[in-house]
Amino acid sequence: MNPEATFPRITGTADVSVRPARPEDAAEIARVQVVTWRTAYRALLPTAVLDDWDAEAATASWRAAVAAPPTPGHGVLAALERNSVVGFAAFGPAELAAGEASDPAGPTAELSTLLVEPRWGRRGHGSRLLAAVADVARSGGAARLQVWLPEADAVSAGFYASAGWAPDGWARTLDTGGAEPLREIRWHALLDDEGPA
């Protein structure tokens, strides 16, 4: 699924849009990531992860993800306010949880991250990104989308719930290097002609 080939430019007004990310967006994507993590996840992630951020390594990682995705089903989309990257979403084929059978609804795509820089929040960028990921996943044959959210992240849970997503009963615990492991809940939505998002 090549986002450049299948992705229509989505706009809400002349000043906002979503498009496939480009390699030259990598530094801004990394900047949006660290600013958002430091604002929204200060209580969830270890201080060292947030304060010892390696901007150069993060930029290189995002540049590789955009320029040479690991599979044709992986992609990164950028949300723009005029010409500035203010958010992004990364997605790819879903990995099954241990002991999980494949979904009878059909193939599943996974949203690995969707972040909007806090100062650009509440302008529809997150909703446009989510809708664009759903469009690209649907055009690639996915019948379902999923995302893992920190259990304590009520803001993201509220965002996904308002878009028609729901927890699907799966949870996992991640070792982030901090004193406490990070517990995540998996949310999902079925893709049909009208939705989700």
Backbone as JSON, one array per atom type, in Angstrom:
{
  "sequence": "MNPEATFPRITGTADVSVRPARPEDAAEIARVQVVTWRTAYRALLPTAVLDDWDAEAATASWRAAVAAPPTPGHGVLAALERNSVVGFAAFGPAELAAGEASDPAGPTAELSTLLVEPRWGRRGHGSRLLAAVADVARSGGAARLQVWLPEADAVSAGFYASAGWAPDGWARTLDTGGAEPLREIRWHALLDDEGPA",
  "N": [[0.86, -1.15, 0.0], [1.0, 1.89, -1.11], [1.16, 5.05, 0.04], [1.55, 7.44, -1.45], [0.62, 6.76, -3.98], [-2.06, 6.07, -3.58], [-3.3, 7.94, -2.03], [-5.5, 10.56, -1.54], [-5.23, 14.1, -1.41], [-6.28, 15.55, 1.52], [-8.28, 18.12, 2.65], [-9.35, 20.59, 4.97], [-9.68, 23.28, 5.01], [-8.2, 25.9, 3.06], [-5.91, 26.22, 4.46], [-5.17, 23.97, 5.96], [-4.13, 20.56, 5.84], [-3.6, 17.07, 4.96], [-1.03, 14.89, 4.04], [1.04, 12.38, 2.37], [4.0, 11.79, 4.2], [7.24, 13.25, 3.62], [10.75, 12.65, 2.99], [12.15, 15.0, 3.72], [10.58, 15.98, 5.75], [11.3, 14.76, 8.07], [12.83, 15.84, 10.29], [11.02, 17.67, 11.39], [8.91, 15.96, 12.05], [10.16, 14.42, 14.05], [10.58, 16.47, 15.89], [7.92, 17.24, 16.52], [7.16, 14.86, 17.72], [8.82, 14.68, 20.08], [8.13, 17.06, 21.45], [5.4, 16.65, 21.89], [5.42, 14.22, 23.35], [6.85, 15.12, 25.64], [5.04, 16.9, 26.67], [2.52, 15.55, 26.89], [3.09, 12.98, 27.92], [4.69, 13.06, 30.18], [4.22, 12.07, 32.75], [4.04, 9.39, 32.24], [6.21, 8.26, 30.84], [9.69, 7.38, 31.32], [11.87, 9.82, 32.8], [14.44, 9.98, 31.68], [14.06, 9.08, 29.04], [12.61, 11.17, 27.95], [14.14, 13.5, 28.53], [16.72, 12.97, 27.64], [16.61, 13.0, 24.9], [17.5, 12.18, 21.61], [17.76, 14.05, 19.05], [18.93, 13.95, 16.52], [19.19, 11.17, 16.0], [16.5, 10.42, 16.13], [15.46, 11.88, 13.98], [16.84, 10.68, 11.85], [15.77, 8.1, 12.03], [13.03, 8.56, 11.46], [13.31, 9.59, 8.89], [14.23, 7.32, 7.51], [11.98, 5.65, 7.87], [10.11, 6.96, 6.31], [11.34, 7.2, 3.75], [12.21, 4.61, 3.12], [10.22, 2.42, 3.8], [9.57, -0.5, 5.87], [7.83, -2.43, 4.76], [5.51, -2.6, 1.96], [3.08, -2.0, 3.12], [3.5, -0.21, 5.17], [3.49, 3.2, 6.32], [3.77, 6.82, 6.56], [2.05, 9.68, 7.45], [1.62, 13.21, 7.13], [0.38, 15.99, 8.94], [-0.56, 19.21, 8.07], [-0.36, 22.69, 8.77], [-0.88, 25.36, 6.99], [2.2, 25.52, 5.59], [3.56, 24.14, 7.51], [4.59, 21.28, 9.35], [2.53, 19.86, 11.65], [1.63, 17.67, 12.9], [1.52, 14.04, 12.83], [1.09, 10.7, 11.55], [1.8, 7.27, 11.85], [1.75, 4.06, 10.37], [1.08, 0.55, 9.76], [1.15, -2.98, 8.81], [-0.66, -5.02, 11.12], [0.59, -6.68, 14.02], [-0.11, -9.81, 15.41], [-1.29, -10.39, 18.72], [0.19, -12.4, 21.32], [-1.06, -15.64, 21.23], [-3.33, -14.9, 19.89], [-5.83, -15.32, 17.4], [-6.16, -14.84, 13.84], [-8.06, -12.02, 12.67], [-11.47, -12.49, 12.03], [-12.84, -10.64, 10.51], [-11.13, -9.75, 8.57], [-7.99, -8.58, 7.07], [-5.85, -6.65, 9.28], [-4.78, -3.37, 9.95], [-2.31, -1.46, 11.67], [-2.17, 1.39, 13.65], [0.58, 2.92, 14.55], [1.44, 5.26, 15.73], [-0.05, 8.42, 16.42], [0.22, 11.69, 16.5], [-0.28, 15.07, 17.44], [1.12, 18.21, 17.63], [0.83, 19.84, 20.73], [0.21, 22.68, 20.79], [-1.16, 23.01, 18.44], [-3.48, 21.67, 18.74], [-6.97, 20.69, 18.79], [-7.87, 21.63, 16.34], [-8.69, 19.98, 14.41], [-6.71, 18.45, 13.23], [-5.9, 15.91, 14.2], [-8.2, 14.35, 13.72], [-8.36, 14.52, 10.93], [-5.95, 13.22, 10.26], [-6.51, 10.63, 11.29], [-8.72, 9.87, 9.72], [-7.48, 9.86, 7.21], [-5.56, 7.82, 7.5], [-7.33, 5.68, 7.82], [-8.52, 5.69, 5.26], [-6.28, 5.07, 3.6], [-5.54, 2.56, 4.66], [-7.88, 1.08, 4.17], [-7.94, 1.17, 1.36], [-5.76, -0.4, 0.9], [-6.68, -2.9, 1.48], [-7.28, -3.53, 4.13], [-9.48, -4.5, 6.75], [-9.87, -3.7, 9.26], [-8.74, -1.47, 11.82], [-6.25, -0.94, 14.32], [-4.93, 0.25, 17.48], [-2.51, 0.75, 20.04], [-2.88, 2.06, 23.22], [-1.63, 3.94, 25.98], [-2.81, 2.93, 29.12], [-3.39, 4.88, 31.01], [-3.83, 7.15, 29.52], [-6.15, 9.18, 29.16], [-6.95, 11.26, 27.5], [-6.25, 10.57, 24.82], [-7.76, 8.2, 24.67], [-10.36, 9.26, 24.85], [-10.41, 10.72, 22.46], [-10.21, 8.67, 20.47], [-12.5, 7.18, 21.13], [-14.5, 9.05, 20.52], [-14.34, 8.96, 17.8], [-15.47, 6.59, 17.16], [-14.1, 4.29, 17.89], [-13.17, 1.47, 20.01], [-12.11, -0.29, 23.01], [-10.67, -3.55, 22.56], [-10.34, -5.67, 24.24], [-7.76, -6.64, 24.61], [-4.6, -6.37, 26.27], [-1.34, -5.14, 27.12], [1.93, -5.12, 28.61], [4.64, -2.95, 28.8], [8.14, -2.66, 29.1], [9.63, 0.22, 29.88], [11.96, 1.1, 30.85], [11.69, 2.59, 33.08], [10.66, 3.0, 36.56], [8.18, 1.81, 36.82], [6.34, -0.48, 34.79], [4.8, 0.14, 31.57], [1.45, 0.02, 30.98], [-0.63, -0.93, 28.34], [-3.63, -0.6, 26.41], [-5.46, -2.16, 23.87], [-7.13, -0.64, 21.21], [-9.73, -0.59, 18.73], [-11.23, -0.39, 15.41], [-13.64, -1.18, 12.98], [-13.32, -1.13, 9.47], [-15.36, 0.22, 7.09], [-17.48, 1.2, 4.36], [-18.28, 3.67, 5.25], [-16.75, 4.44, 7.48], [-14.12, 3.99, 9.97], [-13.87, 7.13, 11.74]],
  "CA": [[0.0, 0.0, 0.0], [1.85, 3.07, -1.26], [0.32, 6.21, 0.29], [1.66, 8.43, -2.53], [-0.16, 6.32, -5.12], [-3.48, 5.88, -3.28], [-3.77, 8.9, -1.04], [-5.95, 11.87, -2.01], [-4.96, 15.2, -0.47], [-7.49, 15.87, 2.28], [-8.19, 19.46, 3.21], [-10.52, 21.12, 5.65], [-9.7, 24.63, 4.44], [-6.98, 26.09, 2.26], [-4.75, 26.33, 5.35], [-4.85, 22.72, 6.64], [-4.18, 19.39, 4.96], [-2.85, 15.87, 5.3], [-0.4, 14.31, 2.85], [2.11, 11.45, 2.73], [5.22, 12.45, 4.67], [8.38, 13.24, 2.72], [11.99, 12.56, 3.76], [12.53, 16.3, 4.28], [9.73, 16.25, 6.92], [11.74, 13.93, 9.21], [13.22, 16.63, 11.46], [9.82, 18.24, 11.99], [8.18, 14.85, 12.67], [10.87, 14.12, 15.3], [10.33, 17.6, 16.81], [6.54, 17.1, 16.99], [7.13, 13.71, 18.63], [9.4, 14.97, 21.4], [7.34, 18.1, 22.12], [4.15, 16.04, 22.33], [5.72, 13.3, 24.45], [7.23, 15.86, 26.85], [3.85, 17.56, 27.19], [1.42, 14.63, 27.21], [3.49, 11.72, 28.54], [5.69, 13.3, 31.24], [3.94, 11.19, 33.89], [3.99, 7.99, 31.81], [7.5, 7.78, 30.34], [10.82, 7.72, 32.19], [12.48, 11.13, 32.57], [15.59, 9.84, 30.79], [13.57, 8.97, 27.66], [12.17, 12.5, 27.52], [15.16, 14.54, 28.67], [17.92, 12.6, 26.9], [16.15, 12.82, 23.52], [18.53, 12.33, 20.58], [17.05, 14.58, 17.89], [19.56, 13.48, 15.28], [18.82, 9.77, 15.8], [15.06, 10.36, 15.84], [15.28, 12.37, 12.61], [17.32, 9.62, 10.94], [14.82, 7.0, 12.09], [11.83, 8.96, 10.71], [13.67, 9.7, 7.47], [14.24, 5.95, 6.99], [10.61, 5.15, 7.84], [9.42, 7.6, 5.19], [12.01, 6.94, 2.48], [12.36, 3.17, 2.86], [9.4, 1.68, 4.77], [9.93, -1.92, 5.92], [6.97, -3.18, 3.85], [4.62, -1.69, 1.23], [1.95, -1.65, 3.96], [3.88, 0.81, 6.14], [3.48, 4.56, 5.81], [3.74, 7.95, 7.48], [1.31, 10.82, 6.92], [1.9, 14.47, 7.83], [-0.68, 17.0, 9.01], [0.03, 20.53, 7.82], [-1.05, 23.97, 8.94], [-0.17, 26.04, 5.9], [3.3, 24.66, 5.14], [4.27, 23.6, 8.67], [4.17, 19.98, 9.86], [2.03, 20.05, 13.02], [1.26, 16.36, 13.42], [1.83, 12.93, 11.92], [0.59, 9.36, 11.9], [2.55, 6.17, 11.24], [0.92, 2.86, 10.37], [1.6, -0.61, 9.06], [0.4, -4.21, 9.1], [-0.73, -5.33, 12.55], [1.13, -7.93, 14.53], [-1.05, -10.46, 16.32], [-0.85, -10.58, 20.11], [0.47, -13.81, 21.65], [-2.26, -16.43, 21.43], [-4.47, -14.33, 19.17], [-6.1, -15.82, 16.05], [-6.38, -13.74, 12.9], [-9.39, -11.43, 12.79], [-12.38, -13.0, 11.0], [-13.32, -9.55, 9.66], [-10.18, -9.56, 7.48], [-6.69, -8.05, 7.47], [-5.84, -5.53, 10.2], [-3.66, -2.43, 9.92], [-2.07, -0.89, 13.0], [-1.72, 2.77, 13.79], [1.62, 2.84, 15.58], [1.42, 6.53, 16.45], [-0.74, 9.57, 15.86], [0.52, 12.79, 17.41], [-0.41, 16.46, 17.0], [1.78, 19.1, 18.59], [-0.24, 20.4, 21.57], [-0.23, 24.05, 20.46], [-2.01, 22.94, 17.25], [-4.6, 20.81, 19.07], [-8.36, 21.14, 18.67], [-8.1, 22.26, 15.04], [-9.1, 18.93, 13.49], [-5.58, 17.74, 12.61], [-5.94, 14.5, 14.59], [-9.3, 13.7, 13.02], [-7.97, 14.39, 9.51], [-4.95, 12.15, 10.17], [-7.16, 9.35, 11.52], [-9.51, 9.57, 8.52], [-6.57, 9.56, 6.11], [-5.02, 6.48, 7.74], [-8.41, 4.74, 7.51], [-8.65, 5.63, 3.8], [-5.14, 4.35, 3.04], [-5.64, 1.16, 5.09], [-9.0, 0.48, 3.44], [-7.54, 0.99, -0.05], [-4.78, -1.48, 0.89], [-7.32, -4.17, 1.76], [-7.53, -3.77, 5.55], [-10.88, -4.49, 7.19], [-9.89, -3.26, 10.65], [-7.59, -0.71, 12.32], [-6.05, -1.04, 15.77], [-3.9, 1.1, 18.06], [-2.24, 0.51, 21.47], [-2.87, 3.32, 23.98], [-1.35, 3.82, 27.42], [-4.06, 2.82, 29.89], [-3.62, 6.13, 31.74], [-3.98, 8.26, 28.58], [-7.58, 9.42, 28.99], [-7.18, 12.19, 26.39], [-6.27, 9.78, 23.57], [-8.91, 7.3, 24.72], [-11.53, 10.06, 24.51], [-10.33, 11.04, 21.03], [-10.57, 7.49, 19.68], [-13.91, 6.85, 21.4], [-15.35, 9.99, 19.78], [-14.26, 8.58, 16.39], [-16.13, 5.31, 16.98], [-13.24, 3.18, 18.28], [-13.45, 0.9, 21.33], [-11.15, -1.31, 23.42], [-11.06, -4.87, 22.04], [-10.13, -6.7, 25.26], [-6.35, -7.02, 24.72], [-3.73, -5.46, 27.01], [0.06, -5.56, 27.18], [2.77, -4.33, 29.51], [5.93, -2.67, 28.18], [9.22, -2.17, 29.96], [10.14, 1.47, 29.3], [13.19, 1.47, 31.54], [11.35, 3.34, 34.28], [10.38, 2.21, 37.76], [6.94, 1.08, 36.59], [6.08, -0.8, 33.39], [3.71, 0.89, 30.94], [0.35, -0.86, 30.56], [-1.35, -0.4, 27.19], [-4.89, -1.23, 26.03], [-5.64, -2.08, 22.42], [-8.4, -0.12, 20.7], [-9.9, -0.96, 17.33], [-12.41, 0.03, 14.67], [-13.82, -1.85, 11.71], [-13.35, -0.24, 8.32], [-16.4, -0.07, 6.1], [-17.54, 2.29, 3.38], [-18.55, 4.96, 5.89], [-15.98, 4.83, 8.66], [-14.36, 4.9, 11.08], [-13.26, 8.45, 11.78]],
  "C": [[0.91, 1.23, 0.0], [0.99, 4.31, -1.07], [0.39, 7.25, -0.82], [0.74, 8.06, -3.69], [-1.66, 6.33, -4.83], [-4.09, 7.0, -2.46], [-4.22, 10.21, -1.68], [-5.58, 12.92, -0.97], [-6.27, 15.57, 0.2], [-7.31, 17.27, 2.86], [-9.48, 19.82, 3.91], [-10.75, 22.54, 5.18], [-8.42, 24.75, 3.63], [-5.73, 26.06, 3.14], [-4.34, 25.03, 6.03], [-4.99, 21.56, 5.67], [-3.44, 18.23, 5.58], [-2.29, 15.33, 3.99], [0.6, 13.26, 3.29], [3.35, 12.24, 3.14], [6.32, 12.29, 3.62], [9.66, 13.16, 3.56], [12.4, 13.89, 4.41], [11.65, 16.73, 5.46], [10.29, 15.61, 8.19], [12.1, 14.74, 10.44], [12.0, 17.23, 12.16], [8.97, 17.16, 12.65], [8.83, 14.5, 14.01], [10.62, 15.22, 16.33], [8.92, 17.5, 17.38], [6.46, 15.95, 18.0], [7.66, 14.08, 20.01], [8.6, 16.03, 22.14], [6.05, 17.49, 22.67], [4.38, 15.07, 23.48], [6.04, 14.05, 25.73], [6.02, 16.55, 27.48], [2.83, 16.55, 27.71], [1.83, 13.42, 28.03], [4.53, 11.87, 29.64], [5.47, 12.36, 32.41], [4.0, 9.71, 33.53], [5.34, 7.42, 31.41], [8.63, 8.18, 31.27], [11.43, 9.07, 31.8], [13.64, 11.04, 31.59], [15.17, 9.76, 29.33], [13.23, 10.35, 27.12], [13.29, 13.53, 27.53], [16.43, 14.24, 27.89], [17.6, 12.32, 25.43], [17.29, 13.09, 22.54], [17.83, 12.75, 19.29], [17.62, 14.07, 16.58], [19.17, 12.03, 14.98], [17.34, 9.64, 15.46], [14.78, 10.83, 14.41], [15.71, 11.32, 11.61], [16.33, 8.46, 10.89], [13.55, 7.34, 11.29], [12.13, 9.1, 9.23], [13.67, 8.32, 6.83], [12.82, 5.39, 6.89], [9.83, 5.7, 6.66], [10.02, 7.18, 3.85], [12.08, 5.46, 2.12], [11.56, 2.38, 3.88], [9.71, 0.19, 4.72], [9.08, -2.81, 5.02], [6.13, -2.17, 3.06], [3.41, -1.26, 2.05], [2.24, -0.61, 5.03], [3.83, 2.2, 5.5], [3.48, 5.58, 6.92], [3.01, 9.09, 6.77], [1.63, 12.05, 7.77], [0.68, 15.37, 7.8], [0.0, 18.36, 8.9], [-0.92, 21.65, 8.21], [-0.26, 24.93, 8.07], [0.95, 25.13, 5.43], [4.07, 24.02, 6.28], [3.7, 22.25, 9.07], [3.79, 20.17, 11.33], [1.61, 18.74, 13.67], [1.62, 15.29, 12.41], [1.19, 11.65, 12.44], [1.45, 8.35, 11.16], [1.72, 4.9, 11.39], [1.61, 1.75, 9.59], [0.75, -1.83, 9.34], [0.44, -4.51, 10.6], [-0.04, -6.65, 12.85], [0.12, -8.51, 15.51], [-0.45, -10.55, 17.72], [-0.62, -12.08, 20.34], [-0.83, -14.54, 21.94], [-3.48, -15.94, 20.67], [-4.6, -14.96, 17.78], [-6.3, -14.63, 15.13], [-7.83, -13.28, 12.98], [-10.3, -11.96, 11.69], [-12.91, -11.9, 10.08], [-12.4, -9.33, 8.47], [-8.89, -8.96, 7.99], [-6.82, -6.8, 8.36], [-4.6, -4.69, 9.97], [-3.53, -1.82, 11.31], [-1.55, 0.53, 12.89], [-0.69, 2.77, 14.9], [1.74, 4.14, 16.36], [0.62, 7.56, 15.68], [-0.55, 10.69, 16.88], [0.3, 14.13, 16.71], [0.24, 17.32, 18.06], [0.72, 19.83, 19.39], [-0.7, 21.81, 21.19], [-1.12, 24.1, 19.23], [-3.23, 22.05, 17.49], [-5.94, 21.5, 18.86], [-8.61, 21.95, 17.4], [-8.46, 21.22, 13.98], [-7.97, 18.14, 12.86], [-5.61, 16.25, 12.95], [-7.04, 13.75, 13.85], [-8.99, 13.52, 11.53], [-6.93, 13.28, 9.33], [-5.6, 10.78, 10.31], [-7.99, 8.94, 10.3], [-8.62, 9.18, 7.35], [-5.95, 8.18, 6.27], [-6.08, 5.44, 7.41], [-8.58, 4.59, 6.0], [-7.52, 4.81, 3.17], [-5.21, 2.87, 3.4], [-6.74, 0.43, 4.33], [-8.6, 0.22, 1.99], [-6.49, -0.11, -0.18], [-5.37, -2.83, 1.27], [-7.6, -4.45, 3.23], [-9.02, -3.67, 5.85], [-11.02, -3.9, 8.59], [-8.63, -2.47, 10.94], [-7.48, -0.94, 13.81], [-4.93, -0.08, 16.19], [-3.74, 0.7, 19.53], [-2.11, 1.86, 22.16], [-2.46, 3.06, 25.42], [-2.67, 3.84, 28.2], [-4.4, 4.14, 30.59], [-3.86, 7.34, 30.83], [-5.45, 8.49, 28.25], [-7.87, 10.35, 27.82], [-7.24, 11.43, 25.07], [-7.46, 8.83, 23.54], [-10.19, 8.05, 24.34], [-11.58, 10.41, 23.03], [-10.77, 9.85, 20.19], [-12.02, 7.09, 19.9], [-14.83, 7.76, 20.6], [-15.35, 9.69, 18.28], [-14.86, 7.2, 16.13], [-15.29, 4.09, 17.3], [-13.64, 2.7, 19.67], [-12.33, -0.06, 21.7], [-11.62, -2.68, 22.92], [-10.75, -6.01, 23.01], [-8.68, -7.13, 25.44], [-5.58, -5.94, 25.47], [-2.31, -6.01, 26.95], [0.8, -4.64, 28.12], [4.14, -4.19, 28.86], [6.92, -2.2, 29.23], [9.83, -0.95, 29.28], [11.46, 1.9, 29.92], [12.94, 2.28, 32.8], [11.06, 2.41, 35.45], [9.15, 1.33, 37.57], [6.81, 0.73, 35.11], [4.88, 0.0, 32.87], [2.66, -0.1, 30.46], [-0.4, -0.18, 29.42], [-2.59, -1.25, 26.91], [-5.03, -1.08, 24.52], [-7.06, -1.64, 22.08], [-8.5, -0.51, 19.23], [-11.17, -0.34, 16.73], [-12.45, -0.77, 13.38], [-13.89, -0.8, 10.6], [-14.49, -0.69, 7.4], [-16.48, 1.14, 5.18], [-17.73, 3.65, 4.04], [-17.57, 5.34, 6.99], [-14.81, 3.9, 8.85], [-13.75, 6.27, 10.82], [-13.83, 9.4, 10.78]]
}
